[in-house]
Amino acid sequence: MFGRSVLASASAAAALAAVLLAMTGCRIQVSDAALGGASTAGAVRAASPGVTRAGSLIVEPGAGFSPIYGLIKAARHAIDVTMYEFSDMTAEHDLVAAARRGVRVRVIMDQRERSVNSAAYSYLSSHAVKVTWSSPRYRYTHQKTVVIDAVIMTANLTSRYYATSRDFLVVDTSRADVAAITAVFDADFAHAAVRPGDGNDLVWSPAGSEDQLLNLIDGAAKSLRIYSEEMGDATVENALIRAAGRGVDVQVCGENESGQYDRAFARLARAGVHISYYSSPAGFYIHGKVIEADYGTPRARIFIGSENFSGTSLNDNRELGLIISDHSVMSAIASTFASDFRNGQHWS
């Protein structure tokens, strides 16, 4: 269901939100101080590293994960991790070291991904880390966040994909956002019901994320740049088609291994949507989830998060993203997108 995953695959003053995005799909959040036609398959070269850091944005794979490890090592009070997939021995060892020095460490792992997560679950739980499987209230817990004193993240901690996955991390310094994320973590860790708070700019699933993303798409007047690992939600597809129909320049950069999204891409292309995709199971991979609307205008806004364009992701999973209007973030993503779109396989 989730691309590579199927194939193999805080309340404090400041927080870093890495939203696959994630950014989502998926990465970590840290304090600023701590950070210092028919488809044709074929190998497509990966985009050049390009921008790796711009203001509050961290761009993967170029930036690497050392900032995340540094944050874990610097934690003094508490670390809360919600992770869809967890298979990173460096992060595991750093979390155990944090627990040994008196930091409260709690981890939620997706229970449907036990084949990936069991080793980390066993190691952490046997070394003073409080670990639980995700709540059965949600089909998948696809959220990827880490709260470290004042830190939040949204990327899978799966080290074998670090070098080839396009992901994004964003620094979120909102106390309201951090408080809302922490409240949801407390409830999800206890398998309790919770109504997620919106903070200043959060996008939760299953709690209205589809409406928030549709509002962003429907409000675009000039351009839409879309990173999407999945393209399986007819409601979102219809919104993109409506946008192209009213003259918006709509570009989609995503995945399409084995022609999985041929039908959706063909439908979008007929409506005037421009599409570029990657299809190698082992090469460069679009894992980030982004909607950038009207970049370069006063109305510009951007969504970065773990939500995919699928009914399951938007309506059944635990997911998290945010919508912001930070110029440096949008500028860096626009530049990165242009490179990735150019280097992908263009639909024709």
N, C-alpha and C positions, 0 to 999 in steps of 0.2 A: 504493500500500500504506500509506503513512504520511500520510494526510490531505492537508494542504496541500503536503507535499513532492511528492506526485504531481500536484497541481493546478498547481503552478508550482515548487508546494509542494503529592618532593618530600619530600623528607624535610626537614622543618623543624619549628619549634616549634608553629606554628598553621597551619590551612588553612581556607579557605572552600569548602564544597561546595555548588554550586548544582545541585540535583538536580531536572530535570523533571521531570522531572523530568521527566522532566523529564522534573523535574524534572522532565526530565525531563523526559516527557519531558523541561526542559533548560536549564541556565544555568551560571554561573561560581562558583568558590570563591576566597575571598580571606581574608587575615589580618585580624583585628579591627582592628589598627592601621591597615592600609591602607584599610579601609572607613570609619575615623572614622565503548394501543388501536391504532388505525391511526395512523400518524404524519401530522401535517399540517405541510407546509413553510411557512415564512414568516419574515419578519424578526423577530428577537427582540432587544430592546435589550440592550446590554452592561451588565454589572454596574457599579455605581459603583466608583470607585477603592478606597474602603475602606482597610484596613490595607495599608501598603506595607513596613513594617519592624517586626519584633517579635523582640527578642533575636537569635538566630542566623538568623532567617528573613528573606528578601527576597521580596516578592510582586510579580510582573509581571502586567500591564503598568505598574502604577502607579509602581513604583520607578525604572524606566528603567535604562539600561545604563551610565551614567556611572561607577558603582562598578567595573565591569569594566575600562573604559578606564583608570581611575586605577590599578588594580592592575598592568596591563601597563606603564604608564609608571613605576611605582615599582619594578619588578623589577630586581634587581641581578645575579643569577647565572644563572638558568635559567627557561625557560618551555616547557612541554610541552602541546600542544593536541591533543586527539582530538575531531574534529567531523564529525558526519553531514552537515550542510550549512554552508557557509561563504560568505557573501556580505555582508560588512560592511566597507566601505572604511576606516572609522575604526579598527576593530580591525586591519585589514591594515597600515595605515600605522603604527600604534603598535607592531606586532610588528617591522616593518622597522626602526623607530627604535631599538627595544631591541637588535636584532642589531647595528646600527651602533655602539652604545655598549658592545659586548662581551658582551652577554647571549647565552647559548646558547639558540637558539630552534628547536624541533622541532615539526612539525605532521603529524598523520595525518588524511587526508580520506577519506571513503567513496568507493570507486572506482565504485560503481554510480550515484552522484549526480554524475557528471562534468559533466552539463549545467549544474548549479548551481555546482559547485566549480572548474571549470577556470580561470576568470578569476583567482580567488584563488590557485590553485595556481601559475599562471604568474607572477603578480606576486611572490609570496613567494619562489619558487625562484630568481627572477632578482635578488633583493635579499638574498642571504646568509642566507636562512632555509632550514633543512633540511626538505624536504617529501617525504612519500611517500604513495602510495595505500594504502588499507587492505589487510589481508591477505586473500587468497582463502579462508582457513580459515573465514571467517564470511560468511554470506549478505549481511548488511549490517553495517557498523560504525555502529550507531545510538547508541553512547555519545557523550556530550557533556561533556567535562571539559577544564578548563584548570588546569594545575599551575604556579603562579608562585611560585617559591621555596617558599612554603608555601600555595599556593592551588589549589583544585579547582573546576571548574564543570560544570554539566549542562544546557545549553540551546543550541539551535542559534544560531550567529552569523549570522543571516539578518535583516538590519535591516528589511526591508519588513514583517516580521511583529511587530516589537517592540511597536507601539502597540495591537495587538488580541489578542495571545495571552496566555491565562492560563498562567503558569508559576511555578515556585517555586525558590528558591535557598536552600540551608541551609549555615551555617558548620559545618564539621567540624574540630574541633581535635585529633583523635586522631592521634598520631604513627604508630600501627599502620595506620590507614586510609591515610594519605598514603604510607607506605612500600609498602603493598600496591598502591596505584594506580600508583605510579612503576615498580614491578617489572613490572607488566603492560604499561605503556606501552613500556618498554624492549624487551620481547619482541615486542609488536605492531608496533613501528617496524621491527624487524629481520625481521618475518614469521616469527618463531620460535614454537614451541610453548611454552605456559606453563599452569601450574595456578594460577589466581588465588587469592591469599590473602584470607581473610575480614576481616582487620583486626579491629576491634571490632564493626562493624555493617554491613558491605558486602553488597550483593546483586548478584552477577555473572551475566550470561548469556554463553555457554551453560554454566553451571556450577551448576545447582541452584536457579535463581531461582524456577521454578514451585513447587517444594516449599516454599520459604521464604514465598512469597506465600499459598499454600494453607494453611500452618500459621497464618499471621496471620489469615486469614479464618475458618478452622475453629475458632480459639481464641476468637473474639469471642462474648461473652455478652450484651451490651447493645445495641451499635450499630455500624454500619459506614457510613462516608462514603467514597464512591468517586468520584474523578475519573478518567475513562478516555477517551482519544481514540478508542480502538478497543475493540470488544467482539466478538472473534472466536475465543475459546478456550473450547470446551465444558467443559473441566475446571474452569476458573475460574467459568464460569456456573453449573455444578452446585454449586460450593461456595457461591456466593451464594444459590442456591435452598435449599440445606440450612440456611444461616444464617437465612433468613427463616422456614423451617419450624420452627425451634426457638425462634422468638419474638424474634429479633434485628431491630431496626429498620434495614433496609438501604436506603440512598439512593444512587443513581447519577446523576452529572452528567457528560454526555459530548457527543460529536458524533454526528450522524446525517444528514449531507448526502445528499440524494436517496434517503432511506430505506434507506441502506446496512445499517443494523442493525435494521431493522423486525422481522425474525424473532427475533433475540436479545432485543430489548426486549419483544416480545409474550410470549415465553416467561418472561422474568423477572417481568414484571408479573403474569402469571397466578399466579405463586408468591408474590406479595405484596411484591415489590421495587418501591420508589418510584423513578420515573425522570423526569429533566428533561434536555432536550438543546438544543443549538444546531445550526443547519443552514445558516448563511450562509457561502458560500465567501470572502467579502470582509470580513465583520463579525467580531464578537467570537468567539473560538475557544478551545475547551478543549484545550490542548496538554499541560498537566501530567498526571502520572500519580501518583495518591495513593491509599493505602488507610489510613484512620484508623479504628482499632478501639477501641471502648469508651472514647471520650473522656469525661473527667469521673470516671473510676474509677481505682483504684490500678493496674489492669491495662492502662491505656491505652498504645498504641504506634502508631507511624505509619510507613508506607513512603512514600518519595518517590524517584522515579528516572526513568530513561529507558524502562523496560520497559512495553510495551503488553500488553493482554490478547489476545495472538495466539500461535499456535504458533511462528511464525517468530521473533517477538521473544524469546520465552522460551527457545527451544530451539536456534536457529540463528544468531542475531545476537550481536555483541559489544555488551553493554549494561551499565549500572551504576546502582545505586541504593543506598539504605541504609534501615535500620529503626532508629528511635530512640524515645525516650520523653520528649523535652524538652517541658515543659508550655507554654512560651511559643510554641513552634512549633505545637503542636497547637491551642492556643487561637486563634491567628491564622488557621489554616487552617479551623477550625470556623466562625469568623465569616465568612470569605470564601466558604466553601462555602454557607452559609445564604443569602447574597445571590445567588450564582450560581444556586443551585437554584431560588430564588424567581423569578428573572428569566428562566429558560429556558422552553422549550415543554414542558409537562407531558404525559406519555404518558397517553392515556385510551382 
